[in-house]
C-alpha cells in the first residue's frame, strides 16, 4: 500500500543524505543532553568550535584560542547582514590574533583559521534535527535541520510536507524569516 510522504519522512531522507556524505547526524535533544551548547538560547557549539580552532592552530595557546571564540561569540555590528559579512570574512580569512611565539618569546600577529579548506575531512561536519532555540523573550523556534561546520551553524533548512499543497516554498521562506526575526544570532554564521 502506498503511503503519502510526510514532512517527517522528508526530514529522514534529508538526514540520510547528509549521513551518506559523512556528516554526523544528531537530534537537538541529544546535543542538549550532552551539554553541547552553553544554553538553549544559543546555537553555537562552543566546545566543538574551540576544539576545531585548537586543531587548526596548534601553535596558539589556550588563551589565544579562547580570545578567538569570544570574538566569534560577540558580533560587532548592529545589523544581521553586517555581522553575517563579518563572520564570512572570519571563515575565509581567519581571525586576527596576537600571540607570544613560544620559541622566541616575541609578540606576533597572525590569523587563527576556523576551517581547514585544504583538508575538508579534518573539519567537524554535522547536521542537527529539530534544534530548539529559545530567545531572550522566551519564544522558541525549532528548525528542521541545522548544518554545522566546526561548531558553527552555517545552514538552516526548513522542510515542508510534500502532501500539503499550501506548504510551498513561500511558506518555508516566511517561516525562515520569522526564525530570523526571533533568533537573529542563529543566522549570523549562515
HELIX and SHEET records of a PDB file:
HELIX    1   1 UNK A    7  UNK A   20  1                                  14    
HELIX    2   2 UNK A   28  UNK A   33  1                                   6    
HELIX    3   3 UNK A   46  UNK A   56  1                                  11    
HELIX    4   4 UNK A   62  UNK A   73  1                                  12    
HELIX    5   5 UNK A   80  UNK A   93  1                                  14    
HELIX    6   6 UNK A  120  UNK A  122  5                                   3    
HELIX    7   7 UNK A  169  UNK A  182  1                                  14    
HELIX    8   8 UNK A  184  UNK A  187  5                                   4    
SHEET    1   A 4 UNK A  24  UNK A  27  0                                        
SHEET    2   A 4 UNK A 125  UNK A 134  1                                        
SHEET    3   A 4 UNK A 140  UNK A 149 -1                                        
SHEET    4   A 4 UNK A 152  UNK A 157 -1                                        
SHEET    1   B 2 UNK A  95  UNK A 100  0                                        
SHEET    2   B 2 UNK A 107  UNK A 112 -1                                        
END                                                                             
